[in-house]
Amino acid sequence: MASSFRAWHCLLTLSLLCSAAYGQLSTTFYATTCPTLELIVRIAMTRAILAERRMGASLARLFFHDCFVQGCDGSILLDDVGSFVGEKTAGPNNKSVRGYEVIDQIKTAVEIVCPGVVSCADIVALAARDGTFLIGRCPQDE
């Protein structure tokens, strides 16, 4: 009796661990819910880098600062409200992290096409990815 209970318990634990491991990251996560997301981000990032080439690196830095404390959750985009001090004005970020206006522009464009679908954290990640890609391209690659 005890061994069958132990076997059932082990089987249950194993199935829970396997189902938890299933939630992996995917580059096609928004393929059906917001299929133009990557195009919107790429166009906005191209414009931002054409206006100021450093913006690609600035958004990579913004992404790093977002991920550095408790994961990549978009919390670096939070503004101060009342007595709450957001990450934007926290010591290491205040007047040092740039690119918030680019993320706001991308979020606005995405919300027009896919309202309430794409997280701010994912927009920051995609913008950092595209910014890094765009500033790293050589003219002969085109």
DSSP file with accessible surface (Angstrom, degrees, kcal/mol):
  #  RESIDUE AA STRUCTURE BP1 BP2  ACC     N-H-->O    O-->H-N    N-H-->O    O-->H-N    TCO  KAPPA ALPHA  PHI   PSI    X-CA   Y-CA   Z-CA
    1    1 A M     >        0   0  190      0, 0.0     4,-2.0     0, 0.0     5,-0.2   0.000 360.0 360.0 360.0 -47.4    0.0    0.0    0.0
    2    2 A A  H  >  +     0   0   72      1,-0.2     4,-2.4     2,-0.2     5,-0.2   0.876 360.0  52.1 -65.5 -37.1    2.7    2.5    1.0
    3    3 A S  H  > S+     0   0   90      2,-0.2     4,-2.5     1,-0.2    -1,-0.2   0.881 108.9  49.1 -70.5 -34.8    4.8    1.6   -2.1
    4    4 A S  H  > S+     0   0   70      2,-0.2     4,-2.4     1,-0.2    -1,-0.2   0.892 111.8  49.7 -70.0 -36.2    1.8    2.2   -4.5
    5    5 A F  H  X S+     0   0  130     -4,-2.0     4,-2.5     2,-0.2    -2,-0.2   0.924 112.1  48.0 -64.6 -42.7    1.1    5.6   -2.7
    6    6 A R  H  X S+     0   0  172     -4,-2.4     4,-2.5     2,-0.2    -2,-0.2   0.914 111.9  49.5 -64.7 -41.4    4.8    6.5   -3.1
    7    7 A A  H  X S+     0   0   61     -4,-2.5     4,-2.5     2,-0.2    -1,-0.2   0.920 112.0  48.0 -64.3 -42.7    4.8    5.5   -6.8
    8    8 A W  H  X S+     0   0  152     -4,-2.4     4,-2.5     2,-0.2    -2,-0.2   0.919 111.8  50.6 -63.7 -41.8    1.6    7.5   -7.4
    9    9 A H  H  X S+     0   0   95     -4,-2.5     4,-2.5     2,-0.2    -2,-0.2   0.909 111.1  47.9 -62.6 -43.5    3.2   10.5   -5.6
   10   10 A C  H  X S+     0   0   79     -4,-2.5     4,-2.7     2,-0.2    -1,-0.2   0.911 111.6  50.6 -64.0 -41.3    6.4   10.2   -7.7
   11   11 A L  H  X S+     0   0  116     -4,-2.5     4,-2.4     2,-0.2    -2,-0.2   0.916 111.0  48.5 -63.5 -42.2    4.3   10.0  -10.9
   12   12 A L  H  X S+     0   0   68     -4,-2.5     4,-2.2     2,-0.2    -2,-0.2   0.935 112.3  48.5 -63.7 -44.4    2.3   13.1   -9.9
   13   13 A T  H  X S+     0   0   63     -4,-2.5     4,-2.4     1,-0.2    -2,-0.2   0.927 111.3  50.3 -61.9 -44.1    5.5   15.0   -9.1
   14   14 A L  H  X S+     0   0  101     -4,-2.7     4,-2.5     1,-0.2    -1,-0.2   0.922 110.0  49.7 -62.3 -41.8    7.1   14.0  -12.4
   15   15 A S  H  X S+     0   0   63     -4,-2.4     4,-2.2     1,-0.2    -1,-0.2   0.890 110.6  50.3 -67.0 -36.5    4.0   15.1  -14.4
   16   16 A L  H  X S+     0   0  104     -4,-2.2     4,-2.0     2,-0.2    -1,-0.2   0.913 111.0  48.8 -66.3 -40.7    3.9   18.5  -12.7
   17   17 A L  H  X S+     0   0  114     -4,-2.4     4,-1.8     1,-0.2    -2,-0.2   0.909 111.7  49.5 -64.9 -40.7    7.6   19.0  -13.4
   18   18 A C  H  X S+     0   0   80     -4,-2.5     4,-0.7     1,-0.2    -2,-0.2   0.902 111.0  48.7 -66.6 -39.4    7.1   18.1  -17.0
   19   19 A S  H  < S+     0   0   76     -4,-2.2     4,-0.5     1,-0.2     3,-0.5   0.871 109.9  52.5 -70.9 -31.0    4.2   20.4  -17.4
   20   20 A A  H >< S+     0   0   75     -4,-2.0     3,-0.8     1,-0.2    -1,-0.2   0.876 106.7  53.2 -69.8 -34.6    6.1   23.3  -15.8
   21   21 A A  H 3< S+     0   0   56     -4,-1.8    -1,-0.2     1,-0.2    -2,-0.2   0.663  94.0  73.6 -75.1 -13.5    9.0   22.8  -18.2
   22   22 A Y  T 3< S+     0   0  199     -4,-0.7     2,-2.7    -3,-0.5    -1,-0.2   0.808  72.6  85.0 -70.8 -27.4    6.6   23.0  -21.2
   23   23 A G    <   +     0   0   68     -3,-0.8    -1,-0.2    -4,-0.5     2,-0.1  -0.279  64.8 155.6 -76.8  60.7    6.2   26.8  -20.8
   24   24 A Q        -     0   0  142     -2,-2.7     2,-0.1     1,-0.1    -2,-0.0  -0.434  49.0 -92.5 -85.5 162.4    9.3   27.7  -22.8
   25   25 A L        -     0   0  177     -2,-0.1     2,-0.4     2,-0.0    -1,-0.1  -0.373  42.1-164.9 -69.9 150.9   10.0   30.9  -24.7
   26   26 A S    >   -     0   0   63      1,-0.1     3,-1.1    -2,-0.1     4,-0.2  -0.995  27.4-149.4-143.5 135.1    9.0   31.0  -28.3
   27   27 A T  T 3  S+     0   0  119     -2,-0.4     3,-0.2     1,-0.2    -1,-0.1   0.619 104.3  51.9 -75.8 -10.3    9.8   33.4  -31.2
   28   28 A T  T >  S+     0   0   92      1,-0.1     3,-1.7     2,-0.1     4,-0.3   0.131  71.0 118.8-109.5  20.3    6.4   32.7  -32.7
   29   29 A F  T <  S+     0   0  136     -3,-1.1     3,-0.3     1,-0.3     4,-0.3   0.864  84.4  35.0 -55.8 -40.4    4.4   33.5  -29.5
   30   30 A Y  T 3> S+     0   0   30     -3,-0.2     4,-2.5     1,-0.2    -1,-0.3   0.268  84.0 112.2 -98.6  12.2    2.5   36.3  -31.2
   31   31 A A  T <4 S+     0   0   54     -3,-1.7    -1,-0.2     1,-0.2    -2,-0.1   0.842  91.5  24.0 -57.7 -35.0    2.3   34.8  -34.7
   32   32 A T  T  4 S+     0   0  130     -4,-0.3    -1,-0.2    -3,-0.3    -2,-0.1   0.798 126.2  46.2-101.4 -30.9   -1.5   34.3  -34.5
   33   33 A T  T  4 S+     0   0   77     -4,-0.3    -2,-0.2     1,-0.2    -3,-0.1   0.766 135.9   6.2 -86.0 -25.1   -2.6   36.9  -31.9
   34   34 A a    ><  +     0   0    2     -4,-2.5     3,-2.0    83,-0.1     4,-0.3  -0.455  69.3 172.0-153.6  72.0   -0.5   39.8  -33.4
   35   35 A P  T 3  S+     0   0   97      0, 0.0     3,-0.3     0, 0.0     4,-0.3   0.719  78.4  52.1 -63.8 -20.5    1.1   38.7  -36.6
   36   36 A T  T 3> S+     0   0   57      1,-0.2     4,-2.6     2,-0.1     5,-0.2   0.388  78.6 103.6 -95.5   6.5    2.4   42.2  -37.5
   37   37 A L  H <> S+     0   0    3     -3,-2.0     4,-2.5    -7,-0.2     5,-0.2   0.922  80.4  46.1 -53.5 -52.9    4.1   42.8  -34.2
   38   38 A E  H  > S+     0   0   84     -4,-0.3     4,-2.7    -3,-0.3    -1,-0.2   0.878 112.6  50.8 -64.9 -35.0    7.6   42.2  -35.4
   39   39 A L  H  > S+     0   0  108     -4,-0.3     4,-2.7     2,-0.2     5,-0.2   0.927 110.0  50.2 -65.9 -43.1    7.1   44.4  -38.5
   40   40 A I  H  X S+     0   0   27     -4,-2.6     4,-2.3     2,-0.2    -2,-0.2   0.934 113.8  45.1 -59.8 -46.4    5.8   47.2  -36.3
   41   41 A V  H  X S+     0   0    0     -4,-2.5     4,-2.8    -5,-0.2     5,-0.2   0.936 112.8  50.8 -65.0 -44.2    8.8   47.0  -34.0
   42   42 A R  H  X S+     0   0   75     -4,-2.7     4,-2.4    -5,-0.2    -2,-0.2   0.922 111.6  47.1 -62.6 -42.6   11.3   46.8  -36.8
   43   43 A I  H  X S+     0   0   71     -4,-2.7     4,-2.4     2,-0.2    -1,-0.2   0.947 114.1  47.3 -64.1 -45.6    9.8   49.8  -38.6
   44   44 A A  H  X S+     0   0   16     -4,-2.3     4,-2.4    -5,-0.2    -2,-0.2   0.909 113.5  48.0 -63.6 -40.2    9.8   51.9  -35.4
   45   45 A M  H  X S+     0   0    0     -4,-2.8     4,-2.6     2,-0.2     5,-0.2   0.880 108.9  53.6 -70.1 -36.2   13.3   50.8  -34.5
   46   46 A T  H  X S+     0   0   53     -4,-2.4     4,-2.4    -5,-0.2    -2,-0.2   0.946 111.6  45.9 -62.0 -44.7   14.6   51.6  -38.0
   47   47 A R  H  X S+     0   0  178     -4,-2.4     4,-2.0     1,-0.2    -2,-0.2   0.917 112.6  50.5 -62.7 -43.6   13.1   55.1  -37.7
   48   48 A A  H  X S+     0   0   13     -4,-2.4     4,-2.1     1,-0.2     7,-0.3   0.908 112.9  45.3 -63.7 -40.5   14.6   55.6  -34.2
   49   49 A I  H  < S+     0   0   13     -4,-2.6    -1,-0.2     2,-0.2    -2,-0.2   0.865 110.2  53.7 -74.8 -33.8   18.1   54.5  -35.3
   50   50 A L  H  < S+     0   0  145     -4,-2.4     3,-0.3    -5,-0.2    -1,-0.2   0.881 112.7  45.3 -64.9 -35.2   17.9   56.7  -38.4
   51   51 A A  H  < S+     0   0   90     -4,-2.0     2,-0.3     1,-0.3    -2,-0.2   0.860 138.3   3.2 -73.7 -36.3   17.1   59.6  -36.2
   52   52 A E    ><  -     0   0   66     -4,-2.1     3,-2.2    -5,-0.2     4,-0.3  -0.794  63.0-156.5-155.4 105.6   19.8   58.7  -33.6
   53   53 A R  T >  S+     0   0  149      1,-0.3     3,-1.1    -2,-0.3     4,-0.4   0.796  91.2  64.5 -57.5 -31.5   22.1   55.8  -34.2
   54   54 A R  T 3> S+     0   0  153      1,-0.2     4,-2.4     2,-0.2    -1,-0.3   0.639  78.8  86.7 -67.4 -13.5   22.9   55.4  -30.4
   55   55 A M  H <> S+     0   0    4     -3,-2.2     4,-2.4    -7,-0.3    -1,-0.2   0.838  80.9  59.3 -62.0 -31.2   19.2   54.5  -29.8
   56   56 A G  H <> S+     0   0    0     -3,-1.1     4,-1.6    -4,-0.3    -1,-0.2   0.953 110.9  40.6 -59.8 -47.7   19.9   50.8  -30.6
   57   57 A A  H  > S+     0   0   56     -4,-0.4     4,-2.3    -3,-0.3    -2,-0.2   0.883 112.1  57.2 -67.9 -36.3   22.5   50.6  -27.8
   58   58 A S  H  X S+     0   0   16     -4,-2.4     4,-2.3     1,-0.2    40,-0.3   0.897 107.9  46.7 -63.0 -39.1   20.3   52.7  -25.5
   59   59 A L  H  X S+     0   0    1     -4,-2.4     4,-2.4     2,-0.2    69,-0.2   0.836 108.6  54.7 -75.2 -29.7   17.4   50.2  -25.8
   60   60 A A  H  X S+     0   0   35     -4,-1.6     4,-2.3    -5,-0.2    -2,-0.2   0.919 111.0  47.0 -63.9 -40.1   19.8   47.3  -25.2
   61   61 A R  H  X S+     0   0  107     -4,-2.3     4,-2.7     2,-0.2    -2,-0.2   0.909 109.8  52.2 -67.0 -41.7   20.8   49.1  -22.0
   62   62 A L  H  X S+     0   0    0     -4,-2.3     4,-2.0    36,-0.2    -2,-0.2   0.933 110.1  49.6 -59.4 -43.4   17.2   49.8  -21.0
   63   63 A F  H  X S+     0   0   63     -4,-2.4     4,-2.5     2,-0.2    -2,-0.2   0.928 109.9  50.9 -62.1 -43.8   16.4   46.1  -21.5
   64   64 A F  H  X S+     0   0  113     -4,-2.3     4,-2.2     1,-0.2    -2,-0.2   0.941 110.4  48.5 -58.7 -47.6   19.4   45.1  -19.3
   65   65 A H  H  X S+     0   0   29     -4,-2.7     4,-0.7     1,-0.2    -1,-0.2   0.840 111.1  51.3 -65.4 -32.1   18.3   47.5  -16.5
   66   66 A D  H  < S+     0   0    0     -4,-2.0     7,-0.4    -5,-0.2     3,-0.3   0.926 115.6  41.0 -67.4 -42.7   14.8   46.0  -16.7
   67   67 A b  H  X S+     0   0   32     -4,-2.5     4,-1.1     1,-0.2    -2,-0.2   0.754  99.3  75.2 -77.8 -24.3   16.1   42.4  -16.5
   68   68 A F  H  < S+     0   0  149     -4,-2.2     2,-0.7    -5,-0.2    -1,-0.2   0.868  93.2  52.3 -61.6 -39.3   18.7   43.1  -13.8
   69   69 A V  T  < S-     0   0   73     -4,-0.7    -1,-0.2    -3,-0.3     0, 0.0  -0.874 134.5 -30.4-105.2 109.4   16.2   43.4  -10.9
   70   70 A Q  T  4 S-     0   0  182     -2,-0.7    -1,-0.2     2,-0.1    -2,-0.1   0.762 113.1 -61.7  60.5  29.8   13.8   40.5  -10.6
   71   71 A G  S  < S-     0   0   35     -4,-1.1     2,-1.5     1,-0.1    -2,-0.2   0.002  73.6 -50.8  93.5 167.8   13.6   39.6  -14.2
   72   72 A b  S    S+     0   0   70      1,-0.2    -5,-0.2    -5,-0.1    -1,-0.1  -0.622  75.5 135.1 -82.9  87.9   12.5   41.1  -17.6
   73   73 A D  S    S-     0   0   84     -2,-1.5    48,-0.3    -7,-0.4    -1,-0.2   0.336  72.0-110.3-121.9   3.5    9.1   42.3  -16.6
   74   74 A G  S >  S+     0   0    8     47,-0.2     3,-1.9    46,-0.2     4,-0.2   0.542  76.2 132.2  78.2   6.7    8.8   45.8  -18.0
   75   75 A S  G >   +     0   0   14      1,-0.3     3,-1.8    -9,-0.2    12,-0.7   0.738  57.1  73.6 -67.3 -18.7    8.9   47.3  -14.6
   76   76 A I  G 3  S+     0   0    0      1,-0.3    -1,-0.3    11,-0.2   -10,-0.0   0.728  89.7  62.1 -66.3 -15.5   11.6   49.8  -15.7
   77   77 A L  G <  S+     0   0   25     -3,-1.9    -1,-0.3    10,-0.1     2,-0.2   0.554  77.8 115.4 -85.6  -7.3    8.7   51.6  -17.6
   78   78 A L    <   -     0   0   84     -3,-1.8    10,-1.4    -4,-0.2    11,-0.3  -0.453  55.8-146.4 -72.1 131.0    6.8   52.3  -14.4
   79   79 A D        -     0   0   93     -2,-0.2     2,-0.2     7,-0.1     8,-0.1  -0.508  29.3 -89.9 -87.5 162.2    6.4   56.0  -13.5
   80   80 A D        -     0   0   74     -2,-0.2     2,-0.4     6,-0.1     5,-0.2  -0.527  45.2-176.4 -68.6 135.8    6.3   57.5  -10.0
   81   81 A V  B >   -A   84   0A 105      3,-1.7     3,-2.5    -2,-0.2     2,-0.1  -0.954  54.2 -49.7-138.6 117.1    2.7   57.6   -8.7
   82   82 A G  T 3  S-     0   0   83     -2,-0.4    -2,-0.0     1,-0.3    -1,-0.0  -0.343 125.8 -14.8  59.1-125.7    2.0   59.2   -5.3
   83   83 A S  T 3  S+     0   0  125     -2,-0.1     2,-0.4    -3,-0.1    -1,-0.3   0.549 114.6 104.5 -86.7  -6.3    4.4   57.7   -2.8
   84   84 A F  B <   -A   81   0A 104     -3,-2.5    -3,-1.7    -5,-0.0     2,-0.7  -0.635  60.6-153.1 -77.9 125.8    5.4   54.9   -5.2
   85   85 A V        -     0   0   94     -2,-0.4    -5,-0.1    -5,-0.2    -6,-0.1  -0.894  13.9-148.4-101.1 115.2    8.8   55.4   -6.8
   86   86 A G    >   -     0   0    1     -2,-0.7     3,-0.6     1,-0.1     4,-0.3  -0.241  25.9-106.3 -75.8 171.0    9.0   53.7  -10.1
   87   87 A E  G >  S+     0   0   41    -12,-0.7     3,-0.9     1,-0.2     6,-0.2   0.751 110.5  73.7 -71.4 -23.1   12.1   52.2  -11.6
   88   88 A K  G 3  S+     0   0   36    -10,-1.4     7,-0.2   -13,-0.3    -1,-0.2   0.897 107.3  32.7 -56.0 -41.8   12.4   55.0  -14.1
   89   89 A T  G <  S+     0   0   52     -3,-0.6    -1,-0.3   -11,-0.3    -2,-0.2   0.322  89.6 124.6-102.4   9.3   13.6   57.4  -11.4
   90   90 A A  S X> S-     0   0   33     -3,-0.9     4,-2.6    -4,-0.3     3,-1.4  -0.352  78.4 -97.9 -65.5 151.6   15.4   54.9   -9.3
   91   91 A G  T 34 S+     0   0   67      1,-0.3     3,-0.1     2,-0.2    -1,-0.1   0.835 119.3  42.9 -40.3 -59.2   19.1   55.8   -8.6
   92   92 A P  T 34 S+     0   0   94      0, 0.0    -1,-0.3     0, 0.0    -4,-0.0   0.760 123.1  39.1 -66.6 -21.7   20.9   53.7  -11.2
   93   93 A N  T X> S+     0   0   11     -3,-1.4     4,-2.2    -6,-0.2     3,-2.2   0.732  83.7 110.8 -98.7 -27.3   18.3   54.5  -13.9
   94   94 A N  T 3< S-     0   0   75     -4,-2.6    -5,-0.1     1,-0.3    -6,-0.1  -0.320 102.0 -13.6 -60.6 122.4   17.5   58.2  -13.3
   95   95 A K  T 34 S+     0   0  194     -7,-0.2    -1,-0.3     2,-0.2     3,-0.1   0.685 130.3  75.6  59.9  20.3   18.9   60.4  -16.2
   96   96 A S  T <4 S+     0   0   41     -3,-2.2     2,-0.4     1,-0.2    -2,-0.2   0.645  76.2  69.1-126.0 -36.9   21.0   57.4  -17.4
   97   97 A V     <  -     0   0   10     -4,-2.2     2,-0.3    -9,-0.2    -2,-0.2  -0.717  66.3-174.6 -88.7 134.4   18.6   55.0  -19.1
   98   98 A R        +     0   0   70     -2,-0.4   -36,-0.2   -40,-0.3   -37,-0.0  -0.804  46.0  65.1-123.9 166.8   17.2   56.4  -22.4
   99   99 A G     >  +     0   0    0     -2,-0.3     4,-1.9   -37,-0.1     3,-0.4   0.451  50.9 128.7 104.1   3.6   14.7   55.3  -25.0
  100  100 A Y  H  > S+     0   0   31      1,-0.2     4,-2.5     2,-0.2     5,-0.2   0.885  74.7  55.5 -57.2 -38.5   11.4   55.4  -23.1
  101  101 A E  H  > S+     0   0   94      1,-0.2     4,-2.2     2,-0.2    -1,-0.2   0.862 105.3  52.2 -66.9 -31.3    9.8   57.5  -25.8
  102  102 A V  H  > S+     0   0    6     -3,-0.4     4,-2.5     2,-0.2    -1,-0.2   0.935 109.9  48.3 -68.5 -43.5   10.7   54.9  -28.5
  103  103 A I  H  X S+     0   0    2     -4,-1.9     4,-3.0     1,-0.2     5,-0.2   0.920 110.9  51.8 -62.2 -41.4    9.0   52.2  -26.4
  104  104 A D  H  X S+     0   0   86     -4,-2.5     4,-2.4     1,-0.2    -1,-0.2   0.911 110.0  48.9 -61.6 -41.7    6.0   54.4  -25.9
  105  105 A Q  H  X S+     0   0  116     -4,-2.2     4,-2.2     2,-0.2    -2,-0.2   0.919 113.1  46.7 -63.6 -43.5    5.8   55.0  -29.7
  106  106 A I  H  X S+     0   0    0     -4,-2.5     4,-2.9     2,-0.2     5,-0.2   0.940 112.0  50.2 -64.7 -45.9    6.0   51.2  -30.4
  107  107 A K  H  X S+     0   0   44     -4,-3.0     4,-2.7     1,-0.2    -2,-0.2   0.912 110.3  50.6 -59.9 -41.5    3.4   50.4  -27.7
  108  108 A T  H  X S+     0   0   89     -4,-2.4     4,-1.3    -5,-0.2    -1,-0.2   0.937 112.6  46.0 -61.9 -45.9    1.0   53.0  -29.1
  109  109 A A  H  X S+     0   0   37     -4,-2.2     4,-1.2     1,-0.2    -2,-0.2   0.906 114.0  48.5 -64.7 -40.5    1.4   51.5  -32.7
  110  110 A V  H  X S+     0   0    0     -4,-2.9     4,-3.7     1,-0.2     3,-0.3   0.915 107.1  55.5 -66.8 -41.6    1.0   48.0  -31.4
  111  111 A E  H  < S+     0   0   60     -4,-2.7    -1,-0.2     1,-0.2    -2,-0.2   0.808 102.2  57.6 -63.7 -28.6   -2.1   48.8  -29.4
  112  112 A I  H  < S+     0   0  133     -4,-1.3    -1,-0.2    -3,-0.2    -2,-0.2   0.919 119.5  29.3 -66.0 -40.3   -3.8   50.2  -32.5
  113  113 A V  H  < S+     0   0   80     -4,-1.2    -2,-0.2    -3,-0.3    -1,-0.1   0.860 138.2  20.5 -88.8 -38.7   -3.4   46.9  -34.3
  114  114 A a  S >X S-     0   0    8     -4,-3.7     3,-1.5    -5,-0.2     4,-0.7  -0.631  80.0-160.1-134.1  73.1   -3.5   44.4  -31.4
  115  115 A P  T 34 S-     0   0   91      0, 0.0    -4,-0.1     0, 0.0    -3,-0.1  -0.334  73.4  -3.9 -63.9 130.2   -5.1   46.0  -28.4
  116  116 A G  T 34 S+     0   0   71      2,-0.1     3,-0.1     1,-0.1    -5,-0.1   0.646 109.6  96.9  70.1  19.4   -4.4   44.4  -25.1
  117  117 A V  T <4  +     0   0   57     -3,-1.5     2,-0.4     1,-0.2    -1,-0.1   0.848  66.0  59.9-105.8 -46.7   -2.3   41.5  -26.6
  118  118 A V  S  < S-     0   0    4     -4,-0.7    -1,-0.2   -11,-0.1    -2,-0.1  -0.733  75.1-131.6 -98.0 131.3    1.4   42.4  -26.4
  119  119 A S     >  -     0   0   49     -2,-0.4     4,-1.8     1,-0.1     5,-0.1  -0.400  15.7-125.1 -77.6 153.1    3.1   43.0  -23.1
  120  120 A C  H  > S+     0   0   52      1,-0.2     4,-2.5     2,-0.2     5,-0.2   0.867 111.9  59.0 -62.6 -36.4    5.4   46.0  -22.5
  121  121 A A  H  > S+     0   0   16    -48,-0.3     4,-2.2     1,-0.2    -1,-0.2   0.907 105.8  47.9 -61.3 -40.4    8.1   43.6  -21.4
  122  122 A D  H  > S+     0   0   61      2,-0.2     4,-2.8     1,-0.2     5,-0.2   0.877 109.3  53.3 -69.3 -35.5    8.0   41.8  -24.8
  123  123 A I  H  X S+     0   0    0     -4,-1.8     4,-2.7     2,-0.2     5,-0.2   0.929 108.9  49.3 -64.8 -42.2    8.1   45.2  -26.6
  124  124 A V  H  X S+     0   0    1     -4,-2.5     4,-2.4     2,-0.2    -2,-0.2   0.937 112.8  48.0 -60.6 -44.5   11.2   46.2  -24.7
  125  125 A A  H  X S+     0   0   31     -4,-2.2     4,-2.4     1,-0.2    -2,-0.2   0.933 113.8  45.7 -63.5 -46.0   12.8   42.8  -25.6
  126  126 A L  H  X S+     0   0   26     -4,-2.8     4,-2.9     2,-0.2     5,-0.2   0.898 112.6  51.0 -65.6 -39.4   11.9   43.0  -29.3
  127  127 A A  H  X S+     0   0    0     -4,-2.7     4,-2.8    -5,-0.2     5,-0.2   0.919 111.4  47.7 -64.7 -41.7   13.1   46.6  -29.5
  128  128 A A  H  X S+     0   0    4     -4,-2.4     4,-2.3    -5,-0.2    -2,-0.2   0.920 113.2  49.0 -64.7 -42.4   16.4   45.8  -27.9
  129  129 A R  H  X S+     0   0   96     -4,-2.4     4,-2.4    -5,-0.2    -2,-0.2   0.955 115.6  42.2 -61.1 -50.5   16.8   42.8  -30.2
  130  130 A D  H  X S+     0   0    0     -4,-2.9     4,-3.1     1,-0.2     5,-0.2   0.885 112.6  53.9 -67.6 -37.4   16.0   44.8  -33.3
  131  131 A G  H  X S+     0   0    0     -4,-2.8     4,-2.1    -5,-0.2    -1,-0.2   0.923 110.5  46.7 -61.9 -42.5   18.1   47.8  -32.2
  132  132 A T  H  X S+     0   0   78     -4,-2.3     4,-1.2   -76,-0.2    -2,-0.2   0.929 114.5  47.6 -64.8 -43.5   21.1   45.5  -31.7
  133  133 A F  H  X S+     0   0   98     -4,-2.4     4,-0.6    -5,-0.2     3,-0.3   0.943 112.4  48.7 -62.4 -47.4   20.5   43.9  -35.1
  134  134 A L  H >< S+     0   0   18     -4,-3.1     3,-0.6     1,-0.2    -1,-0.2   0.864 112.5  45.4 -67.3 -37.1   20.1   47.2  -37.0
  135  135 A I  H 3< S+     0   0   47     -4,-2.1    -1,-0.2     1,-0.2    -2,-0.2   0.715 111.3  55.6 -79.4 -15.9   23.2   48.9  -35.6
  136  136 A G  H 3< S+     0   0   58     -4,-1.2    -1,-0.2    -3,-0.3    -2,-0.2   0.524  83.6 107.4 -90.6  -6.8   25.3   45.8  -36.2
  137  137 A R    <<  -     0   0   80     -4,-0.6     3,-0.0    -3,-0.6    -3,-0.0  -0.490  61.8-141.2 -75.0 141.5   24.4   45.6  -39.9
  138  138 A C    >   -     0   0   50     -2,-0.2     3,-2.1     1,-0.1     4,-0.4  -0.783  19.2-122.8 -96.9 144.4   27.1   46.4  -42.4
  139  139 A P  G >  S+     0   0  105      0, 0.0     3,-1.4     0, 0.0    -1,-0.1   0.858 112.4  59.8 -55.8 -33.4   26.0   48.3  -45.6
  140  140 A Q  G 3  S+     0   0  152      1,-0.3    -3,-0.0    -3,-0.0     0, 0.0   0.689  93.5  67.4 -70.8 -13.6   27.5   45.5  -47.8
  141  141 A D  G <         0   0  113     -3,-2.1    -1,-0.3     0, 0.0    -4,-0.0   0.653 360.0 360.0 -76.8 -15.5   25.1   43.1  -46.1
  142  142 A E    <         0   0  161     -3,-1.4     0, 0.0    -4,-0.4     0, 0.0  -0.365 360.0 360.0 -84.0 360.0   22.1   44.8  -47.7
